[in-house]
């Protein structure tokens, strides 16, 4: 992916690579598990696509899986490497009591709320499992992006974050509701989406 010289702010937003808990279908949320070999391989492919892009700054969530993903991308980059900055606003949704449980376990633990989350998300109530409401997680994530765009008027910025908050962000820029979400159809691990920020708005 060749660098394009433009006087715009350009965000390269990447979901972390596949982790052990992704494979086991466990809710990670704000807990962590290591990248798998397959996850590392995919991130390296993305890194190859981005190797010519001169990043002016790099941001990741506080989770080990995003930090490791960002480091792999920077490792293969051909340009001067900026310091990695971790900001909590980019963290994944906090899933409360579900964190560390498999999908099947949450259906045993709280069948109604699990059904709501996967099949009727408009009726999902995170407080019932001690978690963070989706709309609150989106607000937090947007606050993180706001910090980034206020710090950079132009240039290429790498942002490494998580699947659910990214899906909420995609809904936001498409003027869809936060609860228009399907956990089973998130952006793939290690994949990159490119967004511009101009006149107070994000667009692809």
Biotite code that builds the C-alpha atoms (Angstrom):
import biotite.structure as struc

atoms = struc.array([
    struc.Atom([0.000, 0.000, 0.000], chain_id="A", res_id=1, res_name="UNK", atom_name="CA", element="C"),
    struc.Atom([1.947, 3.002, -1.264], chain_id="A", res_id=2, res_name="UNK", atom_name="CA", element="C"),
    struc.Atom([2.051, 6.218, 0.712], chain_id="A", res_id=3, res_name="UNK", atom_name="CA", element="C"),
    struc.Atom([-0.100, 8.998, -0.743], chain_id="A", res_id=4, res_name="UNK", atom_name="CA", element="C"),
    struc.Atom([1.093, 12.510, -0.021], chain_id="A", res_id=5, res_name="UNK", atom_name="CA", element="C"),
    struc.Atom([-1.966, 14.532, 0.861], chain_id="A", res_id=6, res_name="UNK", atom_name="CA", element="C"),
    struc.Atom([-2.658, 17.408, 3.210], chain_id="A", res_id=7, res_name="UNK", atom_name="CA", element="C"),
    struc.Atom([-5.286, 15.371, 5.052], chain_id="A", res_id=8, res_name="UNK", atom_name="CA", element="C"),
    struc.Atom([-5.396, 13.295, 8.176], chain_id="A", res_id=9, res_name="UNK", atom_name="CA", element="C"),
    struc.Atom([-5.454, 9.639, 7.218], chain_id="A", res_id=10, res_name="UNK", atom_name="CA", element="C"),
    struc.Atom([-6.155, 6.906, 9.770], chain_id="A", res_id=11, res_name="UNK", atom_name="CA", element="C"),
    struc.Atom([-5.074, 3.329, 9.126], chain_id="A", res_id=12, res_name="UNK", atom_name="CA", element="C"),
    struc.Atom([-7.273, 1.443, 11.595], chain_id="A", res_id=13, res_name="UNK", atom_name="CA", element="C"),
    struc.Atom([-6.345, -2.203, 12.238], chain_id="A", res_id=14, res_name="UNK", atom_name="CA", element="C"),
    struc.Atom([-8.039, -4.878, 14.309], chain_id="A", res_id=15, res_name="UNK", atom_name="CA", element="C"),
    struc.Atom([-5.565, -6.893, 16.383], chain_id="A", res_id=16, res_name="UNK", atom_name="CA", element="C"),
    struc.Atom([-4.410, -10.264, 15.119], chain_id="A", res_id=17, res_name="UNK", atom_name="CA", element="C"),
    struc.Atom([-6.176, -13.508, 15.966], chain_id="A", res_id=18, res_name="UNK", atom_name="CA", element="C"),
    struc.Atom([-5.685, -14.595, 19.580], chain_id="A", res_id=19, res_name="UNK", atom_name="CA", element="C"),
    struc.Atom([-5.948, -17.890, 21.423], chain_id="A", res_id=20, res_name="UNK", atom_name="CA", element="C"),
    struc.Atom([-9.282, -16.801, 22.893], chain_id="A", res_id=21, res_name="UNK", atom_name="CA", element="C"),
    struc.Atom([-10.602, -15.863, 19.454], chain_id="A", res_id=22, res_name="UNK", atom_name="CA", element="C"),
    struc.Atom([-9.995, -19.472, 18.431], chain_id="A", res_id=23, res_name="UNK", atom_name="CA", element="C"),
    struc.Atom([-11.688, -20.772, 21.597], chain_id="A", res_id=24, res_name="UNK", atom_name="CA", element="C"),
    struc.Atom([-14.625, -18.344, 21.068], chain_id="A", res_id=25, res_name="UNK", atom_name="CA", element="C"),
    struc.Atom([-14.080, -16.708, 24.440], chain_id="A", res_id=26, res_name="UNK", atom_name="CA", element="C"),
    struc.Atom([-15.137, -13.173, 25.283], chain_id="A", res_id=27, res_name="UNK", atom_name="CA", element="C"),
    struc.Atom([-11.931, -11.198, 25.787], chain_id="A", res_id=28, res_name="UNK", atom_name="CA", element="C"),
    struc.Atom([-13.243, -7.681, 26.312], chain_id="A", res_id=29, res_name="UNK", atom_name="CA", element="C"),
    struc.Atom([-10.680, -5.949, 28.485], chain_id="A", res_id=30, res_name="UNK", atom_name="CA", element="C"),
    struc.Atom([-8.873, -9.179, 29.350], chain_id="A", res_id=31, res_name="UNK", atom_name="CA", element="C"),
    struc.Atom([-6.133, -10.489, 27.096], chain_id="A", res_id=32, res_name="UNK", atom_name="CA", element="C"),
    struc.Atom([-4.748, -13.591, 25.405], chain_id="A", res_id=33, res_name="UNK", atom_name="CA", element="C"),
    struc.Atom([-1.699, -14.029, 23.138], chain_id="A", res_id=34, res_name="UNK", atom_name="CA", element="C"),
    struc.Atom([-1.709, -13.836, 19.354], chain_id="A", res_id=35, res_name="UNK", atom_name="CA", element="C"),
    struc.Atom([-1.729, -17.202, 17.591], chain_id="A", res_id=36, res_name="UNK", atom_name="CA", element="C"),
    struc.Atom([0.762, -18.151, 14.873], chain_id="A", res_id=37, res_name="UNK", atom_name="CA", element="C"),
    struc.Atom([-2.011, -17.643, 12.331], chain_id="A", res_id=38, res_name="UNK", atom_name="CA", element="C"),
    struc.Atom([-2.726, -14.256, 13.872], chain_id="A", res_id=39, res_name="UNK", atom_name="CA", element="C"),
    struc.Atom([0.896, -13.191, 13.612], chain_id="A", res_id=40, res_name="UNK", atom_name="CA", element="C"),
    struc.Atom([1.065, -14.403, 9.999], chain_id="A", res_id=41, res_name="UNK", atom_name="CA", element="C"),
    struc.Atom([-1.983, -12.321, 9.021], chain_id="A", res_id=42, res_name="UNK", atom_name="CA", element="C"),
    struc.Atom([-0.639, -9.212, 10.767], chain_id="A", res_id=43, res_name="UNK", atom_name="CA", element="C"),
    struc.Atom([2.652, -9.658, 8.890], chain_id="A", res_id=44, res_name="UNK", atom_name="CA", element="C"),
    struc.Atom([0.718, -9.676, 5.601], chain_id="A", res_id=45, res_name="UNK", atom_name="CA", element="C"),
    struc.Atom([-0.976, -6.432, 6.594], chain_id="A", res_id=46, res_name="UNK", atom_name="CA", element="C"),
    struc.Atom([2.402, -5.043, 7.653], chain_id="A", res_id=47, res_name="UNK", atom_name="CA", element="C"),
    struc.Atom([3.764, -5.858, 4.181], chain_id="A", res_id=48, res_name="UNK", atom_name="CA", element="C"),
    struc.Atom([0.902, -3.877, 2.603], chain_id="A", res_id=49, res_name="UNK", atom_name="CA", element="C"),
    struc.Atom([1.708, -0.910, 4.849], chain_id="A", res_id=50, res_name="UNK", atom_name="CA", element="C"),
    struc.Atom([5.514, -1.116, 4.728], chain_id="A", res_id=51, res_name="UNK", atom_name="CA", element="C"),
    struc.Atom([5.913, 2.019, 2.561], chain_id="A", res_id=52, res_name="UNK", atom_name="CA", element="C"),
    struc.Atom([3.532, 4.189, 4.584], chain_id="A", res_id=53, res_name="UNK", atom_name="CA", element="C"),
    struc.Atom([5.330, 6.773, 6.714], chain_id="A", res_id=54, res_name="UNK", atom_name="CA", element="C"),
    struc.Atom([3.367, 6.860, 9.963], chain_id="A", res_id=55, res_name="UNK", atom_name="CA", element="C"),
    struc.Atom([3.461, 10.142, 11.846], chain_id="A", res_id=56, res_name="UNK", atom_name="CA", element="C"),
    struc.Atom([2.070, 8.505, 14.997], chain_id="A", res_id=57, res_name="UNK", atom_name="CA", element="C"),
    struc.Atom([0.970, 5.076, 16.228], chain_id="A", res_id=58, res_name="UNK", atom_name="CA", element="C"),
    struc.Atom([-1.778, 4.456, 18.775], chain_id="A", res_id=59, res_name="UNK", atom_name="CA", element="C"),
    struc.Atom([-3.064, 1.227, 20.329], chain_id="A", res_id=60, res_name="UNK", atom_name="CA", element="C"),
    struc.Atom([-5.368, 0.234, 23.134], chain_id="A", res_id=61, res_name="UNK", atom_name="CA", element="C"),
    struc.Atom([-3.863, -0.885, 26.436], chain_id="A", res_id=62, res_name="UNK", atom_name="CA", element="C"),
    struc.Atom([-4.384, -4.573, 25.646], chain_id="A", res_id=63, res_name="UNK", atom_name="CA", element="C"),
    struc.Atom([-1.365, -6.762, 24.907], chain_id="A", res_id=64, res_name="UNK", atom_name="CA", element="C"),
    struc.Atom([-2.899, -8.105, 21.691], chain_id="A", res_id=65, res_name="UNK", atom_name="CA", element="C"),
    struc.Atom([-3.151, -4.648, 20.108], chain_id="A", res_id=66, res_name="UNK", atom_name="CA", element="C"),
    struc.Atom([0.307, -3.624, 21.321], chain_id="A", res_id=67, res_name="UNK", atom_name="CA", element="C"),
    struc.Atom([1.856, -6.768, 19.846], chain_id="A", res_id=68, res_name="UNK", atom_name="CA", element="C"),
    struc.Atom([-0.026, -6.210, 16.568], chain_id="A", res_id=69, res_name="UNK", atom_name="CA", element="C"),
    struc.Atom([1.200, -2.617, 16.342], chain_id="A", res_id=70, res_name="UNK", atom_name="CA", element="C"),
    struc.Atom([4.807, -3.684, 17.024], chain_id="A", res_id=71, res_name="UNK", atom_name="CA", element="C"),
    struc.Atom([4.687, -6.271, 14.221], chain_id="A", res_id=72, res_name="UNK", atom_name="CA", element="C"),
    struc.Atom([3.407, -3.641, 11.774], chain_id="A", res_id=73, res_name="UNK", atom_name="CA", element="C"),
    struc.Atom([6.106, -1.171, 12.818], chain_id="A", res_id=74, res_name="UNK", atom_name="CA", element="C"),
    struc.Atom([8.820, -3.809, 12.660], chain_id="A", res_id=75, res_name="UNK", atom_name="CA", element="C"),
    struc.Atom([8.365, -4.258, 8.898], chain_id="A", res_id=76, res_name="UNK", atom_name="CA", element="C"),
    struc.Atom([7.880, -0.566, 8.128], chain_id="A", res_id=77, res_name="UNK", atom_name="CA", element="C"),
    struc.Atom([10.606, 0.968, 5.972], chain_id="A", res_id=78, res_name="UNK", atom_name="CA", element="C"),
    struc.Atom([10.360, 4.450, 7.481], chain_id="A", res_id=79, res_name="UNK", atom_name="CA", element="C"),
    struc.Atom([11.297, 6.099, 10.743], chain_id="A", res_id=80, res_name="UNK", atom_name="CA", element="C"),
    struc.Atom([9.214, 4.483, 13.480], chain_id="A", res_id=81, res_name="UNK", atom_name="CA", element="C"),
    struc.Atom([7.266, 6.745, 15.843], chain_id="A", res_id=82, res_name="UNK", atom_name="CA", element="C"),
    struc.Atom([6.825, 5.806, 19.493], chain_id="A", res_id=83, res_name="UNK", atom_name="CA", element="C"),
    struc.Atom([3.817, 3.600, 20.207], chain_id="A", res_id=84, res_name="UNK", atom_name="CA", element="C"),
    struc.Atom([1.245, 5.369, 22.374], chain_id="A", res_id=85, res_name="UNK", atom_name="CA", element="C"),
    struc.Atom([-1.333, 3.425, 24.388], chain_id="A", res_id=86, res_name="UNK", atom_name="CA", element="C"),
    struc.Atom([-4.652, 5.109, 25.139], chain_id="A", res_id=87, res_name="UNK", atom_name="CA", element="C"),
    struc.Atom([-7.454, 3.491, 27.188], chain_id="A", res_id=88, res_name="UNK", atom_name="CA", element="C"),
    struc.Atom([-10.254, 4.954, 25.072], chain_id="A", res_id=89, res_name="UNK", atom_name="CA", element="C"),
    struc.Atom([-9.297, 2.496, 22.311], chain_id="A", res_id=90, res_name="UNK", atom_name="CA", element="C"),
    struc.Atom([-9.900, -0.504, 24.605], chain_id="A", res_id=91, res_name="UNK", atom_name="CA", element="C"),
    struc.Atom([-12.495, -3.115, 23.703], chain_id="A", res_id=92, res_name="UNK", atom_name="CA", element="C"),
    struc.Atom([-15.988, -3.094, 25.196], chain_id="A", res_id=93, res_name="UNK", atom_name="CA", element="C"),
    struc.Atom([-15.950, -4.239, 28.829], chain_id="A", res_id=94, res_name="UNK", atom_name="CA", element="C"),
    struc.Atom([-18.088, -7.387, 28.933], chain_id="A", res_id=95, res_name="UNK", atom_name="CA", element="C"),
    struc.Atom([-18.247, -7.759, 32.715], chain_id="A", res_id=96, res_name="UNK", atom_name="CA", element="C"),
    struc.Atom([-18.934, -11.268, 33.991], chain_id="A", res_id=97, res_name="UNK", atom_name="CA", element="C"),
    struc.Atom([-18.761, -12.685, 30.460], chain_id="A", res_id=98, res_name="UNK", atom_name="CA", element="C"),
    struc.Atom([-15.047, -11.953, 30.094], chain_id="A", res_id=99, res_name="UNK", atom_name="CA", element="C"),
    struc.Atom([-13.095, -15.210, 29.975], chain_id="A", res_id=100, res_name="UNK", atom_name="CA", element="C"),
    struc.Atom([-16.234, -17.252, 29.226], chain_id="A", res_id=101, res_name="UNK", atom_name="CA", element="C"),
    struc.Atom([-16.850, -19.099, 25.974], chain_id="A", res_id=102, res_name="UNK", atom_name="CA", element="C"),
    struc.Atom([-19.895, -18.217, 23.907], chain_id="A", res_id=103, res_name="UNK", atom_name="CA", element="C"),
    struc.Atom([-21.577, -21.468, 24.977], chain_id="A", res_id=104, res_name="UNK", atom_name="CA", element="C"),
    struc.Atom([-20.813, -20.734, 28.646], chain_id="A", res_id=105, res_name="UNK", atom_name="CA", element="C"),
    struc.Atom([-22.512, -17.335, 28.520], chain_id="A", res_id=106, res_name="UNK", atom_name="CA", element="C"),
    struc.Atom([-25.670, -18.995, 27.195], chain_id="A", res_id=107, res_name="UNK", atom_name="CA", element="C"),
    struc.Atom([-25.618, -21.258, 30.278], chain_id="A", res_id=108, res_name="UNK", atom_name="CA", element="C"),
    struc.Atom([-24.760, -18.360, 32.605], chain_id="A", res_id=109, res_name="UNK", atom_name="CA", element="C"),
    struc.Atom([-27.285, -15.779, 31.343], chain_id="A", res_id=110, res_name="UNK", atom_name="CA", element="C"),
    struc.Atom([-29.363, -17.315, 28.534], chain_id="A", res_id=111, res_name="UNK", atom_name="CA", element="C"),
    struc.Atom([-31.706, -14.371, 27.930], chain_id="A", res_id=112, res_name="UNK", atom_name="CA", element="C"),
    struc.Atom([-28.985, -11.740, 27.804], chain_id="A", res_id=113, res_name="UNK", atom_name="CA", element="C"),
    struc.Atom([-26.785, -13.969, 25.640], chain_id="A", res_id=114, res_name="UNK", atom_name="CA", element="C"),
    struc.Atom([-29.677, -14.442, 23.219], chain_id="A", res_id=115, res_name="UNK", atom_name="CA", element="C"),
    struc.Atom([-30.241, -10.694, 23.164], chain_id="A", res_id=116, res_name="UNK", atom_name="CA", element="C"),
    struc.Atom([-26.580, -9.939, 22.463], chain_id="A", res_id=117, res_name="UNK", atom_name="CA", element="C"),
    struc.Atom([-26.214, -12.378, 19.579], chain_id="A", res_id=118, res_name="UNK", atom_name="CA", element="C"),
    struc.Atom([-29.698, -12.310, 18.047], chain_id="A", res_id=119, res_name="UNK", atom_name="CA", element="C"),
    struc.Atom([-31.669, -9.299, 19.364], chain_id="A", res_id=120, res_name="UNK", atom_name="CA", element="C"),
    struc.Atom([-29.008, -6.772, 20.340], chain_id="A", res_id=121, res_name="UNK", atom_name="CA", element="C"),
    struc.Atom([-31.475, -3.859, 20.604], chain_id="A", res_id=122, res_name="UNK", atom_name="CA", element="C"),
    struc.Atom([-32.739, -5.545, 23.789], chain_id="A", res_id=123, res_name="UNK", atom_name="CA", element="C"),
    struc.Atom([-29.272, -6.329, 25.166], chain_id="A", res_id=124, res_name="UNK", atom_name="CA", element="C"),
    struc.Atom([-28.715, -4.781, 28.619], chain_id="A", res_id=125, res_name="UNK", atom_name="CA", element="C"),
    struc.Atom([-25.036, -4.837, 29.574], chain_id="A", res_id=126, res_name="UNK", atom_name="CA", element="C"),
    struc.Atom([-25.724, -3.855, 33.180], chain_id="A", res_id=127, res_name="UNK", atom_name="CA", element="C"),
    struc.Atom([-27.340, -7.269, 33.689], chain_id="A", res_id=128, res_name="UNK", atom_name="CA", element="C"),
    struc.Atom([-23.902, -8.862, 33.271], chain_id="A", res_id=129, res_name="UNK", atom_name="CA", element="C"),
    struc.Atom([-21.914, -6.032, 34.860], chain_id="A", res_id=130, res_name="UNK", atom_name="CA", element="C"),
    struc.Atom([-20.664, -4.820, 31.491], chain_id="A", res_id=131, res_name="UNK", atom_name="CA", element="C"),
    struc.Atom([-20.362, -1.601, 29.497], chain_id="A", res_id=132, res_name="UNK", atom_name="CA", element="C"),
    struc.Atom([-23.301, -0.531, 27.354], chain_id="A", res_id=133, res_name="UNK", atom_name="CA", element="C"),
    struc.Atom([-22.464, -0.526, 23.646], chain_id="A", res_id=134, res_name="UNK", atom_name="CA", element="C"),
    struc.Atom([-23.379, 3.137, 23.213], chain_id="A", res_id=135, res_name="UNK", atom_name="CA", element="C"),
    struc.Atom([-21.079, 4.054, 26.108], chain_id="A", res_id=136, res_name="UNK", atom_name="CA", element="C"),
    struc.Atom([-18.249, 2.060, 24.566], chain_id="A", res_id=137, res_name="UNK", atom_name="CA", element="C"),
    struc.Atom([-18.772, 3.887, 21.265], chain_id="A", res_id=138, res_name="UNK", atom_name="CA", element="C"),
    struc.Atom([-18.715, 7.257, 23.036], chain_id="A", res_id=139, res_name="UNK", atom_name="CA", element="C"),
    struc.Atom([-15.452, 6.296, 24.750], chain_id="A", res_id=140, res_name="UNK", atom_name="CA", element="C"),
    struc.Atom([-13.899, 5.115, 21.467], chain_id="A", res_id=141, res_name="UNK", atom_name="CA", element="C"),
    struc.Atom([-14.898, 8.339, 19.708], chain_id="A", res_id=142, res_name="UNK", atom_name="CA", element="C"),
    struc.Atom([-13.298, 10.309, 22.544], chain_id="A", res_id=143, res_name="UNK", atom_name="CA", element="C"),
    struc.Atom([-10.087, 8.412, 21.818], chain_id="A", res_id=144, res_name="UNK", atom_name="CA", element="C"),
    struc.Atom([-10.255, 9.268, 18.129], chain_id="A", res_id=145, res_name="UNK", atom_name="CA", element="C"),
    struc.Atom([-11.007, 12.870, 19.056], chain_id="A", res_id=146, res_name="UNK", atom_name="CA", element="C"),
    struc.Atom([-7.751, 12.984, 21.045], chain_id="A", res_id=147, res_name="UNK", atom_name="CA", element="C"),
    struc.Atom([-5.914, 11.700, 17.988], chain_id="A", res_id=148, res_name="UNK", atom_name="CA", element="C"),
    struc.Atom([-7.411, 14.095, 15.442], chain_id="A", res_id=149, res_name="UNK", atom_name="CA", element="C"),
    struc.Atom([-6.824, 17.062, 17.766], chain_id="A", res_id=150, res_name="UNK", atom_name="CA", element="C"),
    struc.Atom([-3.153, 16.102, 18.027], chain_id="A", res_id=151, res_name="UNK", atom_name="CA", element="C"),
    struc.Atom([-2.634, 15.755, 14.260], chain_id="A", res_id=152, res_name="UNK", atom_name="CA", element="C"),
    struc.Atom([-3.857, 18.136, 11.563], chain_id="A", res_id=153, res_name="UNK", atom_name="CA", element="C"),
    struc.Atom([-2.570, 15.907, 8.758], chain_id="A", res_id=154, res_name="UNK", atom_name="CA", element="C"),
    struc.Atom([-0.420, 12.863, 8.099], chain_id="A", res_id=155, res_name="UNK", atom_name="CA", element="C"),
    struc.Atom([-0.718, 9.087, 8.389], chain_id="A", res_id=156, res_name="UNK", atom_name="CA", element="C"),
    struc.Atom([-1.777, 7.642, 11.738], chain_id="A", res_id=157, res_name="UNK", atom_name="CA", element="C"),
    struc.Atom([-1.812, 3.947, 12.643], chain_id="A", res_id=158, res_name="UNK", atom_name="CA", element="C"),
    struc.Atom([-4.541, 2.949, 15.110], chain_id="A", res_id=159, res_name="UNK", atom_name="CA", element="C"),
    struc.Atom([-4.722, -0.634, 16.425], chain_id="A", res_id=160, res_name="UNK", atom_name="CA", element="C"),
    struc.Atom([-7.874, -1.582, 18.296], chain_id="A", res_id=161, res_name="UNK", atom_name="CA", element="C"),
    struc.Atom([-10.650, -4.188, 18.655], chain_id="A", res_id=162, res_name="UNK", atom_name="CA", element="C"),
    struc.Atom([-13.468, -5.796, 16.717], chain_id="A", res_id=163, res_name="UNK", atom_name="CA", element="C"),
    struc.Atom([-16.579, -4.737, 18.604], chain_id="A", res_id=164, res_name="UNK", atom_name="CA", element="C"),
    struc.Atom([-15.624, -1.080, 19.098], chain_id="A", res_id=165, res_name="UNK", atom_name="CA", element="C"),
    struc.Atom([-14.628, -0.966, 15.420], chain_id="A", res_id=166, res_name="UNK", atom_name="CA", element="C"),
    struc.Atom([-18.012, -2.322, 14.350], chain_id="A", res_id=167, res_name="UNK", atom_name="CA", element="C"),
    struc.Atom([-19.683, 0.355, 16.482], chain_id="A", res_id=168, res_name="UNK", atom_name="CA", element="C"),
    struc.Atom([-17.477, 2.980, 14.808], chain_id="A", res_id=169, res_name="UNK", atom_name="CA", element="C"),
    struc.Atom([-18.397, 1.699, 11.336], chain_id="A", res_id=170, res_name="UNK", atom_name="CA", element="C"),
    struc.Atom([-22.077, 2.023, 12.295], chain_id="A", res_id=171, res_name="UNK", atom_name="CA", element="C"),
    struc.Atom([-21.451, 5.558, 13.544], chain_id="A", res_id=172, res_name="UNK", atom_name="CA", element="C"),
    struc.Atom([-19.893, 6.849, 10.330], chain_id="A", res_id=173, res_name="UNK", atom_name="CA", element="C"),
    struc.Atom([-22.696, 5.215, 8.328], chain_id="A", res_id=174, res_name="UNK", atom_name="CA", element="C"),
    struc.Atom([-25.311, 6.937, 10.537], chain_id="A", res_id=175, res_name="UNK", atom_name="CA", element="C"),
    struc.Atom([-26.535, 3.626, 11.932], chain_id="A", res_id=176, res_name="UNK", atom_name="CA", element="C"),
    struc.Atom([-27.426, 2.985, 15.551], chain_id="A", res_id=177, res_name="UNK", atom_name="CA", element="C"),
    struc.Atom([-24.865, 1.539, 17.981], chain_id="A", res_id=178, res_name="UNK", atom_name="CA", element="C"),
    struc.Atom([-27.097, -1.480, 18.531], chain_id="A", res_id=179, res_name="UNK", atom_name="CA", element="C"),
    struc.Atom([-27.163, -2.319, 14.809], chain_id="A", res_id=180, res_name="UNK", atom_name="CA", element="C"),
    struc.Atom([-24.476, -4.869, 15.565], chain_id="A", res_id=181, res_name="UNK", atom_name="CA", element="C"),
    struc.Atom([-23.797, -8.506, 14.755], chain_id="A", res_id=182, res_name="UNK", atom_name="CA", element="C"),
    struc.Atom([-20.970, -9.934, 16.878], chain_id="A", res_id=183, res_name="UNK", atom_name="CA", element="C"),
    struc.Atom([-20.686, -12.823, 14.403], chain_id="A", res_id=184, res_name="UNK", atom_name="CA", element="C"),
    struc.Atom([-19.752, -10.507, 11.504], chain_id="A", res_id=185, res_name="UNK", atom_name="CA", element="C"),
    struc.Atom([-16.917, -8.323, 12.787], chain_id="A", res_id=186, res_name="UNK", atom_name="CA", element="C"),
    struc.Atom([-13.979, -7.071, 10.709], chain_id="A", res_id=187, res_name="UNK", atom_name="CA", element="C"),
    struc.Atom([-11.423, -9.863, 10.395], chain_id="A", res_id=188, res_name="UNK", atom_name="CA", element="C"),
    struc.Atom([-8.464, -10.135, 12.742], chain_id="A", res_id=189, res_name="UNK", atom_name="CA", element="C"),
    struc.Atom([-5.427, -8.258, 11.438], chain_id="A", res_id=190, res_name="UNK", atom_name="CA", element="C"),
    struc.Atom([-7.392, -6.422, 8.750], chain_id="A", res_id=191, res_name="UNK", atom_name="CA", element="C"),
    struc.Atom([-6.954, -2.733, 7.986], chain_id="A", res_id=192, res_name="UNK", atom_name="CA", element="C"),
    struc.Atom([-9.475, -0.061, 6.992], chain_id="A", res_id=193, res_name="UNK", atom_name="CA", element="C"),
    struc.Atom([-8.411, 3.416, 5.892], chain_id="A", res_id=194, res_name="UNK", atom_name="CA", element="C"),
    struc.Atom([-10.335, 6.549, 6.856], chain_id="A", res_id=195, res_name="UNK", atom_name="CA", element="C"),
    struc.Atom([-9.851, 10.242, 6.200], chain_id="A", res_id=196, res_name="UNK", atom_name="CA", element="C"),
    struc.Atom([-10.796, 12.927, 8.691], chain_id="A", res_id=197, res_name="UNK", atom_name="CA", element="C"),
    struc.Atom([-11.839, 16.244, 7.214], chain_id="A", res_id=198, res_name="UNK", atom_name="CA", element="C"),
    struc.Atom([-14.227, 19.031, 8.262], chain_id="A", res_id=199, res_name="UNK", atom_name="CA", element="C"),
    struc.Atom([-15.015, 17.240, 11.506], chain_id="A", res_id=200, res_name="UNK", atom_name="CA", element="C"),
    struc.Atom([-16.027, 13.968, 9.847], chain_id="A", res_id=201, res_name="UNK", atom_name="CA", element="C"),
    struc.Atom([-14.560, 10.529, 9.175], chain_id="A", res_id=202, res_name="UNK", atom_name="CA", element="C"),
    struc.Atom([-15.009, 8.928, 5.767], chain_id="A", res_id=203, res_name="UNK", atom_name="CA", element="C"),
    struc.Atom([-13.523, 6.086, 3.751], chain_id="A", res_id=204, res_name="UNK", atom_name="CA", element="C"),
])
